[in-house]
């Protein structure tokens, strides 16, 4: 029986935390190995293992900090782990043990501009150099590198000259936070409210400025009278986007809604996001780059038609269940949006195709495949 550690400090946090939470939930009970789950203070209070061979360990060390590099190696060594799974790029470079590393995307490599940070430019450039070093060391050192799509695998193999056998794809899931697909019939697509929806962070690579520009075109020529709802965390990037809208399109301020702005925690709970999915005319996902991209699948699971960027991993994940546009072409984006808005039959087709597409993705399958990766590491000693 092996001793396996999982760095779960992101547990309960958006982004990598969704992956970590679902990994723990679905992995527990699949194996007789002994697991040690390293959690932040908040995660330690929330997470309660159900299996006797699963142990939670308080690890109140901030991610992306120097302490992460200087303290974590000793904590992990204390538990004499046979294998450590770090579910993000930020592994402790001085830890000498065997690791499995999950790389969700390489967006920082692709979009490395100061506009994507709130830090001073020099500090940002320094952090980016450290990031590049840690990722490079991590993918070289790791026994296996786990990725969520073929796109990320191909980019890792190309950029870091890794063997294809070392990089393993485990698609993420969609059920859980929003309920199983079969239990969410929602609306039929013909009785939706008059708003378009976009869900996710508001970082520059999410391409929301072009979405706003396309929305402005639809409003100016009278093709759409509804609203645009942008759901994401109320942070520096959301505030900056609102300011840009107020400056460039002051007449659109009442028509573009940021629900997170008035949310007590600065973001909506899953149940609140679910209601938006179920009532929107369509989800528009204009991102320039994604390692996987959960919002389109969440939309599909809740009868919300998807209009999406044709870049990076998005067509791989959405398959035939989305209408695609060039994310750099505002006019193409506007055309595809209005085509879906005006065509009820097309929306029904997208909903039906979405039902089938989401069946390809399962958190339980992801956990089973991850356990197999652990076992393969042990068998390859």
C-alpha positions as CSV (number, residue, x, y, z in Angstrom):
1,X,0.0,0.0,0.0
2,X,1.5,3.3,-1.1
3,X,1.5,6.7,0.6
4,X,0.1,9.3,-1.9
5,X,0.0,13.0,-1.2
6,X,-2.3,15.5,-2.9
7,X,-1.6,19.2,-2.6
8,X,-5.2,20.4,-2.2
9,X,-4.6,23.9,-1.0
10,X,-6.9,25.2,-3.8
11,X,-9.8,23.1,-2.4
12,X,-12.9,25.3,-2.4
13,X,-11.4,28.0,-4.6
14,X,-12.5,28.9,-8.1
15,X,-10.3,27.8,-11.0
16,X,-8.0,24.9,-10.0
17,X,-10.1,24.5,-6.9
18,X,-12.9,23.0,-8.9
19,X,-10.6,20.4,-10.3
20,X,-9.1,19.6,-6.9
21,X,-12.5,19.4,-5.2
22,X,-13.9,17.0,-7.8
23,X,-10.7,14.9,-7.9
24,X,-10.9,14.3,-4.1
25,X,-14.7,13.7,-4.2
26,X,-14.4,11.1,-6.9
27,X,-11.1,9.5,-6.1
28,X,-11.9,8.7,-2.5
29,X,-13.1,5.1,-2.2
30,X,-11.4,3.9,-5.4
31,X,-8.2,2.8,-3.8
32,X,-6.8,1.2,-0.7
33,X,-3.7,3.3,-0.9
34,X,-3.1,5.7,2.0
35,X,-3.8,9.4,1.0
36,X,-2.6,12.6,2.7
37,X,-4.5,15.6,1.6
38,X,-2.7,18.9,2.2
39,X,-5.2,21.7,2.8
40,X,-5.3,25.5,3.5
41,X,-6.9,26.5,6.8
42,X,-10.2,27.2,5.0
43,X,-10.1,23.9,3.1
44,X,-9.1,22.0,6.2
45,X,-12.3,23.2,7.9
46,X,-14.5,22.4,4.8
47,X,-13.1,19.0,3.7
48,X,-14.1,15.9,5.6
49,X,-12.7,12.6,4.3
50,X,-15.1,9.7,4.5
51,X,-12.4,6.9,4.1
52,X,-10.2,5.8,7.0
53,X,-7.2,5.7,4.7
54,X,-7.6,9.4,3.8
55,X,-6.0,11.9,6.1
56,X,-6.2,15.7,6.0
57,X,-3.1,17.7,6.8
58,X,-3.1,21.4,7.6
59,X,-0.9,23.2,5.2
60,X,-1.6,26.9,5.6
61,X,0.9,28.1,3.0
62,X,-0.2,30.7,0.4
63,X,0.2,29.5,-3.2
64,X,2.7,31.3,-5.5
65,X,4.7,32.4,-2.4
66,X,8.3,32.0,-1.3
67,X,7.1,30.0,1.6
68,X,5.6,27.6,-0.8
69,X,9.1,26.8,-2.1
70,X,10.9,26.9,1.2
71,X,8.4,25.3,3.7
72,X,6.4,22.8,1.6
73,X,9.3,20.4,0.8
74,X,9.9,19.7,4.5
75,X,6.2,19.2,5.2
76,X,5.8,16.7,2.3
77,X,9.0,14.9,3.3
78,X,7.6,14.5,6.9
79,X,4.9,12.2,5.6
80,X,7.3,9.9,3.7
81,X,5.2,10.0,0.5
82,X,5.7,7.5,-2.3
83,X,4.1,9.9,-4.7
84,X,3.0,13.5,-4.6
85,X,0.3,14.9,-6.9
86,X,0.5,18.7,-7.4
87,X,-2.6,19.7,-9.3
88,X,-1.2,23.0,-10.6
89,X,2.1,24.2,-12.0
90,X,3.4,25.6,-8.7
91,X,5.3,22.6,-7.4
92,X,8.0,23.0,-4.7
93,X,11.2,22.8,-6.8
94,X,13.3,21.6,-3.8
95,X,11.1,18.6,-3.0
96,X,13.2,15.5,-4.0
97,X,10.3,13.0,-4.1
98,X,8.4,11.6,-7.0
99,X,5.6,13.8,-8.3
100,X,2.7,13.9,-10.7
101,X,2.0,17.4,-12.0
102,X,-1.2,18.8,-13.5
103,X,-0.8,21.6,-16.1
104,X,-4.2,23.1,-16.9
105,X,-3.0,25.5,-19.6
106,X,-0.1,27.5,-20.9
107,X,-1.9,30.8,-21.1
108,X,0.9,32.8,-19.4
109,X,3.3,31.7,-22.1
110,X,0.9,32.8,-24.8
111,X,-0.4,36.1,-23.2
112,X,2.5,37.5,-21.3
113,X,1.6,41.2,-21.2
114,X,1.7,43.5,-18.2
115,X,-1.9,44.2,-18.9
116,X,-2.8,40.8,-17.4
117,X,-1.5,41.7,-14.0
118,X,-2.0,44.3,-11.2
119,X,1.7,44.2,-10.3
120,X,4.4,46.7,-11.3
121,X,5.9,45.8,-14.7
122,X,9.3,44.9,-13.4
123,X,7.8,42.7,-10.6
124,X,5.5,41.1,-13.2
125,X,8.5,40.3,-15.5
126,X,10.4,38.8,-12.6
127,X,7.4,36.6,-11.6
128,X,7.0,35.5,-15.1
129,X,10.6,34.4,-15.2
130,X,10.0,32.4,-12.0
131,X,6.8,30.9,-13.5
132,X,8.7,29.8,-16.6
133,X,11.5,28.2,-14.5
134,X,9.0,26.4,-12.2
135,X,7.0,25.0,-15.1
136,X,10.0,23.9,-17.0
137,X,11.5,22.2,-14.0
138,X,8.2,20.7,-13.1
139,X,7.4,19.1,-16.4
140,X,10.9,17.7,-16.6
141,X,11.0,16.4,-13.1
142,X,7.5,14.9,-13.0
143,X,6.9,11.2,-13.4
144,X,3.8,12.1,-15.4
145,X,2.2,15.4,-16.5
146,X,-1.6,15.4,-16.5
147,X,-3.4,17.8,-18.9
148,X,-7.1,18.5,-19.6
149,X,-7.0,18.4,-23.5
150,X,-5.1,17.3,-26.6
151,X,-4.4,21.0,-27.2
152,X,-2.4,21.4,-24.0
153,X,-0.6,18.1,-24.5
154,X,0.5,19.1,-28.0
155,X,1.7,22.5,-26.7
156,X,3.6,21.0,-23.8
157,X,5.3,18.4,-26.1
158,X,6.2,21.1,-28.5
159,X,7.4,23.8,-26.1
160,X,9.3,21.5,-23.7
161,X,10.3,18.6,-25.9
162,X,8.6,16.1,-23.7
163,X,7.8,12.6,-24.8
164,X,4.1,12.1,-25.7
165,X,3.9,9.1,-23.4
166,X,4.8,11.3,-20.4
167,X,1.8,13.7,-20.9
168,X,-1.5,12.1,-20.1
169,X,-4.9,13.6,-21.0
170,X,-7.7,13.4,-18.5
171,X,-10.7,15.4,-19.6
172,X,-12.5,17.2,-16.8
173,X,-16.2,16.9,-15.9
174,X,-19.3,18.9,-15.8
175,X,-21.7,17.4,-13.3
176,X,-21.5,18.1,-9.6
177,X,-21.8,21.8,-8.9
178,X,-24.8,22.1,-11.2
179,X,-26.2,18.6,-10.7
180,X,-26.2,15.7,-13.1
181,X,-27.1,16.5,-16.7
182,X,-30.1,14.2,-16.7
183,X,-31.7,16.1,-13.8
184,X,-31.4,19.5,-15.4
185,X,-33.9,19.7,-18.2
186,X,-34.3,23.4,-17.6
187,X,-36.1,25.5,-20.2
188,X,-36.7,24.3,-23.8
189,X,-34.8,27.1,-25.4
190,X,-37.9,29.0,-26.7
191,X,-38.9,30.7,-23.5
192,X,-35.5,32.1,-22.6
193,X,-35.1,35.7,-21.3
194,X,-33.7,38.4,-23.5
195,X,-30.1,38.3,-22.4
196,X,-26.8,36.9,-23.6
197,X,-24.5,35.3,-21.0
198,X,-20.7,35.1,-20.5
199,X,-19.2,33.2,-17.5
200,X,-15.6,33.2,-16.3
201,X,-12.8,35.5,-15.2
202,X,-12.3,38.9,-16.8
203,X,-8.6,38.5,-17.6
204,X,-7.4,40.0,-20.9
205,X,-7.2,36.7,-22.7
206,X,-10.9,36.2,-22.1
207,X,-11.5,38.7,-24.9
208,X,-14.4,40.5,-23.3
209,X,-13.6,43.8,-24.9
210,X,-14.3,42.4,-28.3
211,X,-17.5,40.8,-27.0
212,X,-18.6,44.2,-25.7
213,X,-17.8,45.7,-29.1
214,X,-19.8,43.0,-30.9
215,X,-22.7,43.6,-28.5
216,X,-22.5,47.3,-29.2
217,X,-22.8,46.6,-32.9
218,X,-26.0,44.5,-32.3
219,X,-27.5,47.2,-30.2
220,X,-26.6,50.1,-32.5
221,X,-28.3,48.5,-35.6
222,X,-31.3,47.4,-33.6
223,X,-30.7,43.7,-34.0
224,X,-30.9,42.9,-30.3
225,X,-32.7,44.7,-27.6
226,X,-31.7,42.6,-24.6
227,X,-28.8,42.6,-22.1
228,X,-25.4,41.2,-21.9
229,X,-24.6,39.5,-18.5
230,X,-21.0,39.1,-17.5
231,X,-20.6,36.7,-14.6
232,X,-17.2,36.7,-12.9
233,X,-15.4,37.7,-9.8
234,X,-15.6,41.4,-8.7
235,X,-11.9,42.2,-9.0
236,X,-9.5,44.7,-10.6
237,X,-10.2,43.3,-14.1
238,X,-14.0,43.6,-13.7
239,X,-13.7,47.1,-12.5
240,X,-11.3,48.0,-15.3
241,X,-13.7,46.5,-17.9
242,X,-16.6,48.5,-16.5
243,X,-14.6,51.7,-16.7
244,X,-13.7,51.0,-20.3
245,X,-17.3,50.4,-21.1
246,X,-18.3,53.6,-19.4
247,X,-15.7,55.5,-21.4
248,X,-16.2,53.9,-24.8
249,X,-19.9,52.9,-24.8
250,X,-21.6,55.1,-22.1
251,X,-25.0,54.4,-23.6
252,X,-24.5,50.7,-23.0
253,X,-23.8,50.9,-19.3
254,X,-27.4,50.0,-18.3
255,X,-27.4,47.1,-20.8
256,X,-24.3,45.3,-19.6
257,X,-24.8,43.7,-16.2
258,X,-22.1,42.5,-13.8
259,X,-23.9,40.4,-11.1
260,X,-20.7,40.0,-9.1
261,X,-20.6,43.7,-8.5
262,X,-23.4,43.5,-6.0
263,X,-22.8,40.0,-4.6
264,X,-21.9,39.9,-0.9
265,X,-18.8,37.8,-1.6
266,X,-17.9,39.5,-4.9
267,X,-19.0,36.5,-6.9
268,X,-22.1,34.4,-7.4
269,X,-22.7,31.0,-5.8
270,X,-23.1,28.0,-8.1
271,X,-26.9,27.9,-7.7
272,X,-27.1,31.5,-8.8
273,X,-25.0,30.9,-11.8
274,X,-27.1,27.9,-12.7
275,X,-30.2,30.1,-12.9
276,X,-28.5,32.4,-15.3
277,X,-27.5,29.5,-17.5
278,X,-31.0,28.1,-17.5
279,X,-32.6,31.5,-18.5
280,X,-30.1,32.9,-21.0
281,X,-30.7,33.0,-24.8
282,X,-27.2,31.7,-25.2
283,X,-23.7,31.6,-23.7
284,X,-21.1,33.5,-25.6
285,X,-17.5,32.3,-24.9
286,X,-15.1,34.5,-26.7
287,X,-11.8,33.4,-25.1
288,X,-8.6,33.6,-27.0
289,X,-7.1,30.6,-25.2
290,X,-8.3,27.8,-22.9
291,X,-6.7,24.7,-21.6
292,X,-10.2,23.1,-21.2
293,X,-13.0,25.6,-20.7
294,X,-15.8,24.6,-18.3
295,X,-18.5,27.2,-18.9
296,X,-19.6,25.9,-22.4
297,X,-20.1,22.4,-20.9
298,X,-21.9,23.8,-17.9
299,X,-24.2,25.7,-20.3
300,X,-24.8,22.6,-22.4
301,X,-25.7,20.6,-19.3
302,X,-28.4,23.3,-18.5
303,X,-30.0,23.7,-21.9
304,X,-28.2,26.9,-22.8
305,X,-27.0,27.1,-26.5
306,X,-23.3,27.9,-26.9
307,X,-21.6,30.4,-29.3
308,X,-17.9,30.0,-28.9
309,X,-14.4,31.0,-30.0
310,X,-12.8,28.6,-32.5
311,X,-9.4,28.9,-30.7
312,X,-7.1,26.5,-28.9
313,X,-9.0,23.7,-27.0
314,X,-12.5,25.0,-27.3
315,X,-13.6,23.2,-30.5
316,X,-12.0,20.0,-29.1
317,X,-14.2,20.3,-26.0
318,X,-17.4,21.7,-27.5
319,X,-17.4,19.4,-30.6
320,X,-20.4,19.9,-32.9
321,X,-22.5,21.4,-30.1
322,X,-21.5,25.1,-30.6
323,X,-21.6,27.8,-33.3
324,X,-18.0,29.1,-33.7
325,X,-16.6,32.4,-34.6
326,X,-13.1,33.9,-35.0
327,X,-12.4,35.5,-31.6
328,X,-10.2,38.3,-33.3
329,X,-13.0,39.2,-35.7
330,X,-15.7,41.3,-34.0
331,X,-18.0,41.3,-37.1
332,X,-17.8,37.5,-37.3
333,X,-18.7,37.3,-33.6
334,X,-21.6,39.6,-34.0
335,X,-22.9,37.7,-37.0
336,X,-22.8,34.3,-35.3
337,X,-24.5,35.8,-32.2
338,X,-27.4,37.2,-34.1
339,X,-27.8,34.0,-36.2
340,X,-28.4,32.1,-33.0
341,X,-30.5,34.8,-31.4
342,X,-32.9,34.9,-34.4
343,X,-33.1,31.2,-35.1
344,X,-35.1,29.2,-32.6
345,X,-34.6,26.0,-34.5
346,X,-30.9,26.4,-34.4
347,X,-31.0,27.0,-30.7
348,X,-32.9,23.7,-30.3
349,X,-30.3,21.9,-32.4
350,X,-27.5,23.3,-30.3
351,X,-29.3,22.2,-27.1
352,X,-29.8,18.7,-28.4
353,X,-26.2,18.4,-29.5
354,X,-25.1,19.8,-26.2
355,X,-27.0,17.0,-24.4
356,X,-24.9,14.5,-26.3
357,X,-21.6,16.3,-26.0
358,X,-21.6,16.6,-22.2
359,X,-21.9,12.8,-21.9
360,X,-18.2,12.7,-23.0
361,X,-17.1,14.3,-19.8
362,X,-17.2,12.9,-16.3
363,X,-15.4,13.8,-13.1
364,X,-15.6,10.2,-11.9
365,X,-13.9,9.0,-15.2
366,X,-11.3,11.7,-14.6
367,X,-10.6,10.4,-11.1
368,X,-10.4,6.8,-12.4
369,X,-7.9,7.8,-15.0
370,X,-5.9,9.8,-12.5
371,X,-5.6,6.8,-10.2
372,X,-4.4,4.7,-13.1
373,X,-1.6,7.3,-13.6
374,X,-0.6,6.9,-10.0
375,X,-0.5,3.1,-10.4
376,X,1.5,3.4,-13.6
377,X,4.1,5.5,-11.8
378,X,4.5,2.7,-9.2
379,X,4.7,0.0,-11.8
380,X,7.4,1.9,-13.7
381,X,9.9,2.0,-10.9
